[in-house]
Amino acid sequence: MKMKKIFLTTTEVAEMLGVSGQTVRNLIRCGIIRSYRLNPSGRLLIRQEDLEKAIITASISKKEEENNA
């Protein structure tokens, strides 16, 4: 049985969402996706759970906008 990864790289998230790595970094900078650095010079990591929450939140927001249009 394969275990689910806890942390994903920005590249992995970009591939999952079908966007560029820069778009993922922009979403992090805007606070839409939460990220972590395990050390000051380390790369950004995203918890799978945080990504799932961001996707759900974005989906709900989009539906609310469509309903109010």
KACORDA-V565748 format. One line per field, one symbol per residue. ss: DSSP state (h for helix, s for strand, l for the rest). psi: psi as a letter, one per 30 degrees, with the letter a starting at -180 (. if undefined). burial: I if it has 24 or more other C-alpha atoms within 12 Angstrom, else O. Layout:
ss = ???
psi = ???
burial = ???
//
This chain:
ss = llllllssshhhhhhhhlllhhhhhhhhhllllllssllllllsssshhhhhhhhhhhhhhhhhhhhhl
psi = kkkkkekkleeeeeeefhlleeeeeeeeefgekkllkflegllkkkkeeeeeeeeeeeeeeeeeeeff.
burial = OOOOOOIIIIOOIIOOOOOOOOOIIOIIOOOOIIIIOOOOOOOIIIIIOOIOOIOOOOOOOOOOOOOOO
//
